Amino acid sequence: MAAADIVAMIEAALPGAVVEMRDLAGDNDHWAARVTAPQFAGLTRVKQHKLVYDALGGRMGGELHALQLTTAVPN
């Protein structure tokens, strides 16, 4: 799955999010993403990650094989 597609899905689900992508294996299938979003304020890390996975609409494990996820609240 292309980085641009991942970014677009996350940004659509979390308006105002800043998404930084890094290809971990050079195969467009193993990604690291840092997502900074105001929607994460007051949420646990687990709930923040769930919002991102929900944004991907069930593509984890299928079209998107691996995603190393880091989340943060904007300063």
PQR file with spaces between the fields and no chain letter, atoms N, CA, C, O and H, PARSE charges and radii, in Angstrom:
ATOM       1  N    MET     1       0.845   -1.170    0.000 -0.4000 1.5000
ATOM       2  CA   MET     1       0.000    0.000    0.000 -0.0000 2.0000
ATOM       3  C    MET     1       0.895    1.240    0.000  0.5500 1.7000
ATOM       4  O    MET     1       1.856    1.305    0.767 -0.5500 1.4000
ATOM       5  N    ALA     2       0.602    2.187   -0.820 -0.4000 1.5000
ATOM       6  CA   ALA     2       1.417    3.390   -0.957 -0.0000 2.0000
ATOM       7  C    ALA     2       1.250    4.322    0.240  0.5500 1.7000
ATOM       8  O    ALA     2       0.174    4.416    0.832 -0.5500 1.4000
ATOM       9  H    ALA     2      -0.179    2.134   -1.442  0.4000 1.0000
ATOM      10  N    ALA     3       2.331    5.000    0.578 -0.4000 1.5000
ATOM      11  CA   ALA     3       2.323    5.936    1.703 -0.0000 2.0000
ATOM      12  C    ALA     3       1.260    7.011    1.516  0.5500 1.7000
ATOM      13  O    ALA     3       0.573    7.373    2.472 -0.5500 1.4000
ATOM      14  H    ALA     3       3.204    4.923    0.097  0.4000 1.0000
ATOM      15  N    ALA     4       1.118    7.520    0.310 -0.4000 1.5000
ATOM      16  CA   ALA     4       0.135    8.576    0.052 -0.0000 2.0000
ATOM      17  C    ALA     4      -1.284    8.111    0.367  0.5500 1.7000
ATOM      18  O    ALA     4      -2.099    8.891    0.859 -0.5500 1.4000
ATOM      19  H    ALA     4       1.675    7.226   -0.466  0.4000 1.0000
ATOM      20  N    ASP     5      -1.582    6.841    0.086 -0.4000 1.5000
ATOM      21  CA   ASP     5      -2.908    6.301    0.383 -0.0000 2.0000
ATOM      22  C    ASP     5      -3.138    6.202    1.886  0.5500 1.7000
ATOM      23  O    ASP     5      -4.224    6.511    2.378 -0.5500 1.4000
ATOM      24  H    ASP     5      -0.920    6.207   -0.314  0.4000 1.0000
ATOM      25  N    ILE     6      -2.111    5.770    2.608 -0.4000 1.5000
ATOM      26  CA   ILE     6      -2.209    5.666    4.069 -0.0000 2.0000
ATOM      27  C    ILE     6      -2.422    7.043    4.673  0.5500 1.7000
ATOM      28  O    ILE     6      -3.296    7.230    5.520 -0.5500 1.4000
ATOM      29  H    ILE     6      -1.230    5.519    2.208  0.4000 1.0000
ATOM      30  N    VAL     7      -1.622    8.005    4.236 -0.4000 1.5000
ATOM      31  CA   VAL     7      -1.725    9.374    4.743 -0.0000 2.0000
ATOM      32  C    VAL     7      -3.120    9.937    4.457  0.5500 1.7000
ATOM      33  O    VAL     7      -3.733   10.547    5.333 -0.5500 1.4000
ATOM      34  H    VAL     7      -0.912    7.854    3.548  0.4000 1.0000
ATOM      35  N    ALA     8      -3.616    9.736    3.249 -0.4000 1.5000
ATOM      36  CA   ALA     8      -4.931   10.263    2.868 -0.0000 2.0000
ATOM      37  C    ALA     8      -6.045    9.692    3.745  0.5500 1.7000
ATOM      38  O    ALA     8      -6.943   10.425    4.158 -0.5500 1.4000
ATOM      39  H    ALA     8      -3.117    9.241    2.537  0.4000 1.0000
ATOM      40  N    MET     9      -5.993    8.399    4.028 -0.4000 1.5000
ATOM      41  CA   MET     9      -7.023    7.778    4.870 -0.0000 2.0000
ATOM      42  C    MET     9      -6.980    8.325    6.296  0.5500 1.7000
ATOM      43  O    MET     9      -8.018    8.618    6.889 -0.5500 1.4000
ATOM      44  H    MET     9      -5.263    7.804    3.692  0.4000 1.0000
ATOM      45  N    ILE    10      -5.776    8.458    6.836 -0.4000 1.5000
ATOM      46  CA   ILE    10      -5.642    8.962    8.208 -0.0000 2.0000
ATOM      47  C    ILE    10      -6.087   10.411    8.276  0.5500 1.7000
ATOM      48  O    ILE    10      -6.815   10.788    9.195 -0.5500 1.4000
ATOM      49  H    ILE    10      -4.933    8.220    6.355  0.4000 1.0000
ATOM      50  N    GLU    11      -5.663   11.234    7.320 -0.4000 1.5000
ATOM      51  CA   GLU    11      -6.040   12.646    7.331 -0.0000 2.0000
ATOM      52  C    GLU    11      -7.542   12.835    7.133  0.5500 1.7000
ATOM      53  O    GLU    11      -8.122   13.767    7.690 -0.5500 1.4000
ATOM      54  H    GLU    11      -5.071   10.928    6.574  0.4000 1.0000
ATOM      55  N    ALA    12      -8.174   11.972    6.356 -0.4000 1.5000
ATOM      56  CA   ALA    12      -9.623   12.058    6.149 -0.0000 2.0000
ATOM      57  C    ALA    12     -10.376   11.743    7.436  0.5500 1.7000
ATOM      58  O    ALA    12     -11.384   12.377    7.747 -0.5500 1.4000
ATOM      59  H    ALA    12      -7.703   11.215    5.904  0.4000 1.0000
ATOM      60  N    ALA    13      -9.876   10.757    8.181 -0.4000 1.5000
ATOM      61  CA   ALA    13     -10.552   10.342    9.417 -0.0000 2.0000
ATOM      62  C    ALA    13     -10.219   11.249   10.596  0.5500 1.7000
ATOM      63  O    ALA    13     -11.018   11.394   11.521 -0.5500 1.4000
ATOM      64  H    ALA    13      -9.057   10.242    7.928  0.4000 1.0000
ATOM      65  N    LEU    14      -9.033   11.858   10.559 -0.4000 1.5000
ATOM      66  CA   LEU    14      -8.575   12.705   11.661 -0.0000 2.0000
ATOM      67  C    LEU    14      -8.166   14.074   11.110  0.5500 1.7000
ATOM      68  O    LEU    14      -6.975   14.345   10.954 -0.5500 1.4000
ATOM      69  H    LEU    14      -8.384   11.740    9.807  0.4000 1.0000
ATOM      70  N    PRO    15      -9.142   14.936   10.814 -0.5600 1.5000
ATOM      71  CA   PRO    15      -8.820   16.253   10.257  0.2800 2.0000
ATOM      72  C    PRO    15      -7.829   17.009   11.149  0.5500 1.7000
ATOM      73  O    PRO    15      -7.964   17.028   12.373 -0.5500 1.4000
ATOM      74  N    GLY    16      -6.847   17.620   10.519 -0.4000 1.5000
ATOM      75  CA   GLY    16      -5.830   18.353   11.254 -0.0000 2.0000
ATOM      76  C    GLY    16      -4.634   17.509   11.654  0.5500 1.7000
ATOM      77  O    GLY    16      -3.670   18.026   12.219 -0.5500 1.4000
ATOM      78  H    GLY    16      -6.738   17.604    9.525  0.4000 1.0000
ATOM      79  N    ALA    17      -4.684   16.222   11.369 -0.4000 1.5000
ATOM      80  CA   ALA    17      -3.572   15.329   11.715 -0.0000 2.0000
ATOM      81  C    ALA    17      -2.372   15.621   10.821  0.5500 1.7000
ATOM      82  O    ALA    17      -2.512   16.006    9.660 -0.5500 1.4000
ATOM      83  H    ALA    17      -5.467   15.802   10.910  0.4000 1.0000
ATOM      84  N    VAL    18      -1.195   15.427   11.396 -0.4000 1.5000
ATOM      85  CA   VAL    18       0.053   15.488   10.643 -0.0000 2.0000
ATOM      86  C    VAL    18       0.610   14.069   10.637  0.5500 1.7000
ATOM      87  O    VAL    18       0.832   13.474   11.692 -0.5500 1.4000
ATOM      88  H    VAL    18      -1.081   15.114   12.339  0.4000 1.0000
ATOM      89  N    VAL    19       0.833   13.534    9.438 -0.4000 1.5000
ATOM      90  CA   VAL    19       1.271   12.145    9.297 -0.0000 2.0000
ATOM      91  C    VAL    19       2.640   12.126    8.613  0.5500 1.7000
ATOM      92  O    VAL    19       2.813   12.675    7.526 -0.5500 1.4000
ATOM      93  H    VAL    19       0.652   14.017    8.582  0.4000 1.0000
ATOM      94  N    GLU    20       3.595   11.491    9.263 -0.4000 1.5000
ATOM      95  CA   GLU    20       4.938   11.326    8.696 -0.0000 2.0000
ATOM      96  C    GLU    20       5.157    9.829    8.481  0.5500 1.7000
ATOM      97  O    GLU    20       4.989    9.028    9.401 -0.5500 1.4000
ATOM      98  H    GLU    20       3.455   11.045   10.147  0.4000 1.0000
ATOM      99  N    MET    21       5.531    9.465    7.260 -0.4000 1.5000
ATOM     100  CA   MET    21       5.694    8.059    6.907 -0.0000 2.0000
ATOM     101  C    MET    21       7.154    7.747    6.611  0.5500 1.7000
ATOM     102  O    MET    21       7.897    8.588    6.105 -0.5500 1.4000
ATOM     103  H    MET    21       5.668   10.116    6.513  0.4000 1.0000
ATOM     104  N    ARG    22       7.554    6.505    6.941 -0.4000 1.5000
ATOM     105  CA   ARG    22       8.893    6.012    6.620 -0.0000 2.0000
ATOM     106  C    ARG    22       8.766    4.555    6.192  0.5500 1.7000
ATOM     107  O    ARG    22       8.183    3.739    6.906 -0.5500 1.4000
ATOM     108  H    ARG    22       6.950    5.821    7.352  0.4000 1.0000
ATOM     109  N    ASP    23       9.311    4.235    5.031 -0.4000 1.5000
ATOM     110  CA   ASP    23       9.281    2.868    4.502 -0.0000 2.0000
ATOM     111  C    ASP    23      10.384    2.073    5.195  0.5500 1.7000
ATOM     112  O    ASP    23      11.565    2.386    5.041 -0.5500 1.4000
ATOM     113  H    ASP    23       9.785    4.898    4.451  0.4000 1.0000
ATOM     114  N    LEU    24      10.010    1.059    5.946 -0.4000 1.5000
ATOM     115  CA   LEU    24      10.973    0.301    6.740 -0.0000 2.0000
ATOM     116  C    LEU    24      11.756   -0.739    5.945  0.5500 1.7000
ATOM     117  O    LEU    24      12.880   -1.080    6.310 -0.5500 1.4000
ATOM     118  H    LEU    24       9.051    0.805    6.071  0.4000 1.0000
ATOM     119  N    ALA    25      11.171   -1.241    4.866 -0.4000 1.5000
ATOM     120  CA   ALA    25      11.818   -2.333    4.148 -0.0000 2.0000
ATOM     121  C    ALA    25      12.015   -2.055    2.659  0.5500 1.7000
ATOM     122  O    ALA    25      12.549   -2.899    1.940 -0.5500 1.4000
ATOM     123  H    ALA    25      10.257   -0.964    4.569  0.4000 1.0000
ATOM     124  N    GLY    26      11.589   -0.878    2.189 -0.4000 1.5000
ATOM     125  CA   GLY    26      11.720   -0.553    0.774 -0.0000 2.0000
ATOM     126  C    GLY    26      10.759   -1.302   -0.119  0.5500 1.7000
ATOM     127  O    GLY    26      10.988   -1.418   -1.323 -0.5500 1.4000
ATOM     128  H    GLY    26      11.155   -0.192    2.774  0.4000 1.0000
ATOM     129  N    ASP    27       9.673   -1.819    0.465 -0.4000 1.5000
ATOM     130  CA   ASP    27       8.742   -2.637   -0.319 -0.0000 2.0000
ATOM     131  C    ASP    27       7.312   -2.097   -0.348  0.5500 1.7000
ATOM     132  O    ASP    27       6.406   -2.779   -0.828 -0.5500 1.4000
ATOM     133  H    ASP    27       9.487   -1.725    1.443  0.4000 1.0000
ATOM     134  N    ASN    28       7.099   -0.882    0.158 -0.4000 1.5000
ATOM     135  CA   ASN    28       5.753   -0.295    0.235 -0.0000 2.0000
ATOM     136  C    ASN    28       4.766   -1.186    0.984  0.5500 1.7000
ATOM     137  O    ASN    28       3.565   -1.143    0.719 -0.5500 1.4000
ATOM     138  H    ASN    28       7.834   -0.328    0.548  0.4000 1.0000
ATOM     139  N    ASP    29       5.260   -1.981    1.905 -0.4000 1.5000
ATOM     140  CA   ASP    29       4.409   -2.912    2.643 -0.0000 2.0000
ATOM     141  C    ASP    29       4.678   -2.883    4.141  0.5500 1.7000
ATOM     142  O    ASP    29       3.853   -3.343    4.930 -0.5500 1.4000
ATOM     143  H    ASP    29       6.236   -2.016    2.121  0.4000 1.0000
ATOM     144  N    HIS    30       5.819   -2.349    4.535 -0.4000 1.5000
ATOM     145  CA   HIS    30       6.209   -2.271    5.944 -0.0000 2.0000
ATOM     146  C    HIS    30       6.528   -0.814    6.265  0.5500 1.7000
ATOM     147  O    HIS    30       7.543   -0.280    5.815 -0.5500 1.4000
ATOM     148  H    HIS    30       6.490   -1.976    3.894  0.4000 1.0000
ATOM     149  N    TRP    31       5.662   -0.178    7.040 -0.4000 1.5000
ATOM     150  CA   TRP    31       5.763    1.258    7.263 -0.0000 2.0000
ATOM     151  C    TRP    31       5.925    1.606    8.740  0.5500 1.7000
ATOM     152  O    TRP    31       5.511    0.865    9.631 -0.5500 1.4000
ATOM     153  H    TRP    31       4.838   -0.612    7.405  0.4000 1.0000
ATOM     154  N    ALA    32       6.542    2.754    8.958 -0.4000 1.5000
ATOM     155  CA   ALA    32       6.523    3.403   10.268 -0.0000 2.0000
ATOM     156  C    ALA    32       5.783    4.717   10.057  0.5500 1.7000
ATOM     157  O    ALA    32       6.063    5.443    9.103 -0.5500 1.4000
ATOM     158  H    ALA    32       6.879    3.356    8.234  0.4000 1.0000
ATOM     159  N    ALA    33       4.851    5.021   10.930 -0.4000 1.5000
ATOM     160  CA   ALA    33       4.095    6.260   10.822 -0.0000 2.0000
ATOM     161  C    ALA    33       4.096    6.980   12.162  0.5500 1.7000
ATOM     162  O    ALA    33       3.936    6.367   13.218 -0.5500 1.4000
ATOM     163  H    ALA    33       4.623    4.431   11.705  0.4000 1.0000
ATOM     164  N    ARG    34       4.279    8.281   12.096 -0.4000 1.5000
ATOM     165  CA   ARG    34       4.109    9.135   13.271 -0.0000 2.0000
ATOM     166  C    ARG    34       2.902   10.001   12.970  0.5500 1.7000
ATOM     167  O    ARG    34       2.897   10.763   12.003 -0.5500 1.4000
ATOM     168  H    ARG    34       4.410    8.779   11.238  0.4000 1.0000
ATOM     169  N    VAL    35       1.875    9.882   13.805 -0.4000 1.5000
ATOM     170  CA   VAL    35       0.637   10.626   13.611 -0.0000 2.0000
ATOM     171  C    VAL    35       0.457   11.559   14.800  0.5500 1.7000
ATOM     172  O    VAL    35       0.376   11.123   15.948 -0.5500 1.4000
ATOM     173  H    VAL    35       1.879    9.263   14.590  0.4000 1.0000
ATOM     174  N    THR    36       0.396   12.851   14.499 -0.4000 1.5000
ATOM     175  CA   THR    36       0.150   13.862   15.519 -0.0000 2.0000
ATOM     176  C    THR    36      -1.227   14.446   15.229  0.5500 1.7000
ATOM     177  O    THR    36      -1.460   14.989   14.149 -0.5500 1.4000
ATOM     178  H    THR    36       0.462   13.205   13.567  0.4000 1.0000
ATOM     179  N    ALA    37      -2.137   14.334   16.193 -0.4000 1.5000
ATOM     180  CA   ALA    37      -3.515   14.761   15.939 -0.0000 2.0000
ATOM     181  C    ALA    37      -4.159   15.338   17.198  0.5500 1.7000
ATOM     182  O    ALA    37      -3.968   14.810   18.293 -0.5500 1.4000
ATOM     183  H    ALA    37      -1.948   13.893   17.070  0.4000 1.0000
ATOM     184  N    PRO    38      -4.915   16.410   17.043 -0.5600 1.5000
ATOM     185  CA   PRO    38      -5.606   16.994   18.196  0.2800 2.0000
ATOM     186  C    PRO    38      -6.638   16.040   18.806  0.5500 1.7000
ATOM     187  O    PRO    38      -6.952   16.146   19.991 -0.5500 1.4000
ATOM     188  N    GLN    39      -7.162   15.116   18.009 -0.4000 1.5000
ATOM     189  CA   GLN    39      -8.166   14.159   18.502 -0.0000 2.0000
ATOM     190  C    GLN    39      -7.597   13.220   19.560  0.5500 1.7000
ATOM     191  O    GLN    39      -8.358   12.567   20.273 -0.5500 1.4000
ATOM     192  H    GLN    39      -6.906   15.030   17.046  0.4000 1.0000
ATOM     193  N    PHE    40      -6.276   13.142   19.674 -0.4000 1.5000
ATOM     194  CA   PHE    40      -5.649   12.246   20.640 -0.0000 2.0000
ATOM     195  C    PHE    40      -5.621   12.814   22.055  0.5500 1.7000
ATOM     196  O    PHE    40      -5.324   12.086   23.002 -0.5500 1.4000
ATOM     197  H    PHE    40      -5.658   13.672   19.095  0.4000 1.0000
ATOM     198  N    ALA    41      -5.919   14.084   22.211 -0.4000 1.5000
ATOM     199  CA   ALA    41      -5.850   14.722   23.530 -0.0000 2.0000
ATOM     200  C    ALA    41      -6.729   13.984   24.533  0.5500 1.7000
ATOM     201  O    ALA    41      -7.911   13.746   24.282 -0.5500 1.4000
ATOM     202  H    ALA    41      -6.160   14.675   21.441  0.4000 1.0000
ATOM     203  N    GLY    42      -6.144   13.626   25.661 -0.4000 1.5000
ATOM     204  CA   GLY    42      -6.872   12.971   26.739 -0.0000 2.0000
ATOM     205  C    GLY    42      -7.084   11.476   26.550  0.5500 1.7000
ATOM     206  O    GLY    42      -7.673   10.826   27.413 -0.5500 1.4000
ATOM     207  H    GLY    42      -5.185   13.819   25.865  0.4000 1.0000
ATOM     208  N    LEU    43      -6.617   10.920   25.442 -0.4000 1.5000
ATOM     209  CA   LEU    43      -6.801    9.487   25.188 -0.0000 2.0000
ATOM     210  C    LEU    43      -5.550    8.709   25.565  0.5500 1.7000
ATOM     211  O    LEU    43      -4.437    9.232   25.508 -0.5500 1.4000
ATOM     212  H    LEU    43      -6.138   11.448   24.740  0.4000 1.0000
ATOM     213  N    THR    44      -5.746    7.456   25.951 -0.4000 1.5000
ATOM     214  CA   THR    44      -4.609    6.574   26.195 -0.0000 2.0000
ATOM     215  C    THR    44      -3.938    6.258   24.857  0.5500 1.7000
ATOM     216  O    THR    44      -4.538    6.445   23.799 -0.5500 1.4000
ATOM     217  H    THR    44      -6.650    7.031   25.998  0.4000 1.0000
ATOM     218  N    ARG    45      -2.707    5.786   24.907 -0.4000 1.5000
ATOM     219  CA   ARG    45      -1.971    5.402   23.706 -0.0000 2.0000
ATOM     220  C    ARG    45      -2.757    4.339   22.925  0.5500 1.7000
ATOM     221  O    ARG    45      -2.812    4.384   21.696 -0.5500 1.4000
ATOM     222  H    ARG    45      -2.219    5.635   25.767  0.4000 1.0000
ATOM     223  N    VAL    46      -3.358    3.393   23.639 -0.4000 1.5000
ATOM     224  CA   VAL    46      -4.132    2.329   22.981 -0.0000 2.0000
ATOM     225  C    VAL    46      -5.302    2.924   22.205  0.5500 1.7000
ATOM     226  O    VAL    46      -5.553    2.519   21.070 -0.5500 1.4000
ATOM     227  H    VAL    46      -3.313    3.356   24.637  0.4000 1.0000
ATOM     228  N    LYS    47      -6.016    3.870   22.791 -0.4000 1.5000
ATOM     229  CA   LYS    47      -7.160    4.487   22.111 -0.0000 2.0000
ATOM     230  C    LYS    47      -6.704    5.350   20.939  0.5500 1.7000
ATOM     231  O    LYS    47      -7.393    5.424   19.922 -0.5500 1.4000
ATOM     232  H    LYS    47      -5.812    4.198   23.713  0.4000 1.0000
ATOM     233  N    GLN    48      -5.547    6.002   21.072 -0.4000 1.5000
ATOM     234  CA   GLN    48      -4.993    6.775   19.963 -0.0000 2.0000
ATOM     235  C    GLN    48      -4.698    5.858   18.780  0.5500 1.7000
ATOM     236  O    GLN    48      -5.035    6.171   17.638 -0.5500 1.4000
ATOM     237  H    GLN    48      -4.988    5.941   21.899  0.4000 1.0000
ATOM     238  N    HIS    49      -4.068    4.731   19.067 -0.4000 1.5000
ATOM     239  CA   HIS    49      -3.735    3.776   18.008 -0.0000 2.0000
ATOM     240  C    HIS    49      -5.000    3.203   17.379  0.5500 1.7000
ATOM     241  O    HIS    49      -5.049    2.992   16.167 -0.5500 1.4000
ATOM     242  H    HIS    49      -3.793    4.477   19.994  0.4000 1.0000
ATOM     243  N    LYS    50      -6.012    2.953   18.183 -0.4000 1.5000
ATOM     244  CA   LYS    50      -7.268    2.431   17.648 -0.0000 2.0000
ATOM     245  C    LYS    50      -7.886    3.407   16.651  0.5500 1.7000
ATOM     246  O    LYS    50      -8.420    2.986   15.625 -0.5500 1.4000
ATOM     247  H    LYS    50      -5.972    3.125   19.168  0.4000 1.0000
ATOM     248  N    LEU    51      -7.818    4.703   16.943 -0.4000 1.5000
ATOM     249  CA   LEU    51      -8.351    5.695   16.006 -0.0000 2.0000
ATOM     250  C    LEU    51      -7.630    5.601   14.657  0.5500 1.7000
ATOM     251  O    LEU    51      -8.260    5.692   13.603 -0.5500 1.4000
ATOM     252  H    LEU    51      -7.383    5.045   17.776  0.4000 1.0000
ATOM     253  N    VAL    52      -6.318    5.421   14.697 -0.4000 1.5000
ATOM     254  CA   VAL    52      -5.552    5.311   13.450 -0.0000 2.0000
ATOM     255  C    VAL    52      -5.924    4.020   12.726  0.5500 1.7000
ATOM     256  O    VAL    52      -6.171    4.043   11.521 -0.5500 1.4000
ATOM     257  H    VAL    52      -5.806    5.348   15.553  0.4000 1.0000
ATOM     258  N    TYR    53      -5.967    2.903   13.434 -0.4000 1.5000
ATOM     259  CA   TYR    53      -6.320    1.633   12.790 -0.0000 2.0000
ATOM     260  C    TYR    53      -7.740    1.679   12.222  0.5500 1.7000
ATOM     261  O    TYR    53      -7.994    1.126   11.152 -0.5500 1.4000
ATOM     262  H    TYR    53      -5.766    2.884   14.413  0.4000 1.0000
ATOM     263  N    ASP    54      -8.662    2.329   12.924 -0.4000 1.5000
ATOM     264  CA   ASP    54     -10.024    2.484   12.410 -0.0000 2.0000
ATOM     265  C    ASP    54     -10.018    3.284   11.107  0.5500 1.7000
ATOM     266  O    ASP    54     -10.782    2.995   10.185 -0.5500 1.4000
ATOM     267  H    ASP    54      -8.456    2.778   13.794  0.4000 1.0000
ATOM     268  N    ALA    55      -9.143    4.295   11.044 -0.4000 1.5000
ATOM     269  CA   ALA    55      -9.034    5.124    9.839 -0.0000 2.0000
ATOM     270  C    ALA    55      -8.589    4.293    8.634  0.5500 1.7000
ATOM     271  O    ALA    55      -8.922    4.617    7.494 -0.5500 1.4000
ATOM     272  H    ALA    55      -8.522    4.529   11.793  0.4000 1.0000
ATOM     273  N    LEU    56      -7.848    3.238    8.888 -0.4000 1.5000
ATOM     274  CA   LEU    56      -7.339    2.399    7.804 -0.0000 2.0000
ATOM     275  C    LEU    56      -8.371    1.381    7.317  0.5500 1.7000
ATOM     276  O    LEU    56      -8.111    0.632    6.375 -0.5500 1.4000
ATOM     277  H    LEU    56      -7.578    2.975    9.814  0.4000 1.0000
ATOM     278  N    GLY    57      -9.521    1.357    7.947 -0.4000 1.5000
ATOM     279  CA   GLY    57     -10.648    0.577    7.461 -0.0000 2.0000
ATOM     280  C    GLY    57     -10.403   -0.905    7.274  0.5500 1.7000
ATOM     281  O    GLY    57     -10.860   -1.478    6.285 -0.5500 1.4000
ATOM     282  H    GLY    57      -9.732    1.966    8.712  0.4000 1.0000
ATOM     283  N    GLY    58      -9.701   -1.538    8.185 -0.4000 1.5000
ATOM     284  CA   GLY    58      -9.509   -2.980    8.111 -0.0000 2.0000
ATOM     285  C    GLY    58      -8.440   -3.440    7.128  0.5500 1.7000
ATOM     286  O    GLY    58      -8.354   -4.627    6.814 -0.5500 1.4000
ATOM     287  H    GLY    58      -9.330   -1.072    8.988  0.4000 1.0000
ATOM     288  N    ARG    59      -7.631   -2.515    6.646 -0.4000 1.5000
ATOM     289  CA   ARG    59      -6.588   -2.891    5.680 -0.0000 2.0000
ATOM     290  C    ARG    59      -5.344   -3.480    6.339  0.5500 1.7000
ATOM     291  O    ARG    59      -4.505   -4.068    5.656 -0.5500 1.4000
ATOM     292  H    ARG    59      -7.701   -1.551    6.901  0.4000 1.0000
ATOM     293  N    MET    60      -5.213   -3.331    7.657 -0.4000 1.5000
ATOM     294  CA   MET    60      -4.069   -3.919    8.363 -0.0000 2.0000
ATOM     295  C    MET    60      -4.108   -5.437    8.208  0.5500 1.7000
ATOM     296  O    MET    60      -5.156   -6.062    8.371 -0.5500 1.4000
ATOM     297  H    MET    60      -5.895   -2.853    8.212  0.4000 1.0000
ATOM     298  N    GLY    61      -2.966   -6.014    7.896 -0.4000 1.5000
ATOM     299  CA   GLY    61      -2.885   -7.464    7.734 -0.0000 2.0000
ATOM     300  C    GLY    61      -3.277   -7.935    6.353  0.5500 1.7000
ATOM     301  O    GLY    61      -3.090   -9.105    6.018 -0.5500 1.4000
ATOM     302  H    GLY    61      -2.114   -5.506    7.763  0.4000 1.0000
ATOM     303  N    GLY    62      -3.825   -7.028    5.539 -0.4000 1.5000
ATOM     304  CA   GLY    62      -4.180   -7.363    4.171 -0.0000 2.0000
ATOM     305  C    GLY    62      -3.331   -6.537    3.228  0.5500 1.7000
ATOM     306  O    GLY    62      -2.168   -6.853    2.976 -0.5500 1.4000
ATOM     307  H    GLY    62      -3.977   -6.078    5.811  0.4000 1.0000
ATOM     308  N    GLU    63      -3.940   -5.453    2.700 -0.4000 1.5000
ATOM     309  CA   GLU    63      -3.206   -4.538    1.820 -0.0000 2.0000
ATOM     310  C    GLU    63      -1.988   -3.933    2.518  0.5500 1.7000
ATOM     311  O    GLU    63      -0.947   -3.704    1.901 -0.5500 1.4000
ATOM     312  H    GLU    63      -4.885   -5.196    2.904  0.4000 1.0000
ATOM     313  N    LEU    64      -2.142   -3.684    3.795 -0.4000 1.5000
ATOM     314  CA   LEU    64      -1.067   -3.089    4.588 -0.0000 2.0000
ATOM     315  C    LEU    64      -0.567   -4.143    5.557  0.5500 1.7000
ATOM     316  O    LEU    64      -1.245   -4.496    6.522 -0.5500 1.4000
ATOM     317  H    LEU    64      -2.988   -3.870    4.296  0.4000 1.0000
ATOM     318  N    HIS    65       0.631   -4.640    5.282 -0.4000 1.5000
ATOM     319  CA   HIS    65       1.146   -5.775    6.057 -0.0000 2.0000
ATOM     320  C    HIS    65       1.603   -5.379    7.454  0.5500 1.7000
ATOM     321  O    HIS    65       1.295   -6.072    8.423 -0.5500 1.4000
ATOM     322  H    HIS    65       1.182   -4.354    4.498  0.4000 1.0000
ATOM     323  N    ALA    66       2.338   -4.267    7.572 -0.4000 1.5000
ATOM     324  CA   ALA    66       2.905   -3.898    8.874 -0.0000 2.0000
ATOM     325  C    ALA    66       2.964   -2.380    9.020  0.5500 1.7000
ATOM     326  O    ALA    66       3.326   -1.665    8.086 -0.5500 1.4000
ATOM     327  H    ALA    66       2.588   -3.703    6.785  0.4000 1.0000
ATOM     328  N    LEU    67       2.603   -1.908   10.200 -0.4000 1.5000
ATOM     329  CA   LEU    67       2.652   -0.486   10.498 -0.0000 2.0000
ATOM     330  C    LEU    67       3.178   -0.293   11.909  0.5500 1.7000
ATOM     331  O    LEU    67       2.527   -0.660   12.887 -0.5500 1.4000
ATOM     332  H    LEU    67       2.308   -2.489   10.959  0.4000 1.0000
ATOM     333  N    GLN    68       4.359    0.285   11.999 -0.4000 1.5000
ATOM     334  CA   GLN    68       4.933    0.663   13.304 -0.0000 2.0000
ATOM     335  C    GLN    68       4.393    2.049   13.583  0.5500 1.7000
ATOM     336  O    GLN    68       4.706    2.991   12.855 -0.5500 1.4000
ATOM     337  H    GLN    68       4.888    0.584   11.205  0.4000 1.0000
ATOM     338  N    LEU    69       3.590    2.191   14.621 -0.4000 1.5000
ATOM     339  CA   LEU    69       2.830    3.418   14.855 -0.0000 2.0000
ATOM     340  C    LEU    69       3.312    4.157   16.099  0.5500 1.7000
ATOM     341  O    LEU    69       3.502    3.572   17.165 -0.5500 1.4000
ATOM     342  H    LEU    69       3.336    1.426   15.212  0.4000 1.0000
ATOM     343  N    THR    70       3.501    5.462   15.924 -0.4000 1.5000
ATOM     344  CA   THR    70       3.781    6.366   17.029 -0.0000 2.0000
ATOM     345  C    THR    70       2.738    7.468   16.956  0.5500 1.7000
ATOM     346  O    THR    70       2.511    8.036   15.888 -0.5500 1.4000
ATOM     347  H    THR    70       3.346    5.937   15.058  0.4000 1.0000
ATOM     348  N    THR    71       2.101    7.777   18.079 -0.4000 1.5000
ATOM     349  CA   THR    71       1.090    8.826   18.101 -0.0000 2.0000
ATOM     350  C    THR    71       1.486    9.909   19.091  0.5500 1.7000
ATOM     351  O    THR    71       2.215    9.661   20.051 -0.5500 1.4000
ATOM     352  H    THR    71       2.285    7.316   18.946  0.4000 1.0000
ATOM     353  N    ALA    72       0.986   11.124   18.834 -0.4000 1.5000
ATOM     354  CA   ALA    72       1.286   12.246   19.715 -0.0000 2.0000
ATOM     355  C    ALA    72       0.191   13.291   19.599  0.5500 1.7000
ATOM     356  O    ALA    72      -0.536   13.351   18.607 -0.5500 1.4000
ATOM     357  H    ALA    72       0.394   11.325   18.054  0.4000 1.0000
ATOM     358  N    VAL    73       0.088   14.115   20.639 -0.4000 1.5000
ATOM     359  CA   VAL    73      -0.825   15.257   20.656 -0.0000 2.0000
ATOM     360  C    VAL    73       0.004   16.477   20.292  0.5500 1.7000
ATOM     361  O    VAL    73       1.120   16.625   20.790 -0.5500 1.4000
ATOM     362  H    VAL    73       0.678   14.066   21.445  0.4000 1.0000
ATOM     363  N    PRO    74      -0.517   17.372   19.423 -0.5600 1.5000
ATOM     364  CA   PRO    74       0.254   18.557   19.081  0.2800 2.0000
ATOM     365  C    PRO    74       0.513   19.438   20.306  0.5500 1.7000
ATOM     366  O    PRO    74      -0.280   19.470   21.247 -0.5500 1.4000
ATOM     367  N    ASN    75       1.627   20.139   20.271 -0.4000 1.5000
ATOM     368  CA   ASN    75       1.959   21.059   21.382 -0.0000 2.0000
ATOM     369  C    ASN    75       1.137   22.318   21.297  0.5500 1.7000
ATOM     370  O    ASN    75       1.276   23.204   22.139 -0.5500 1.4000
ATOM     371  H    ASN    75       2.272   20.113   19.507  0.4000 1.0000
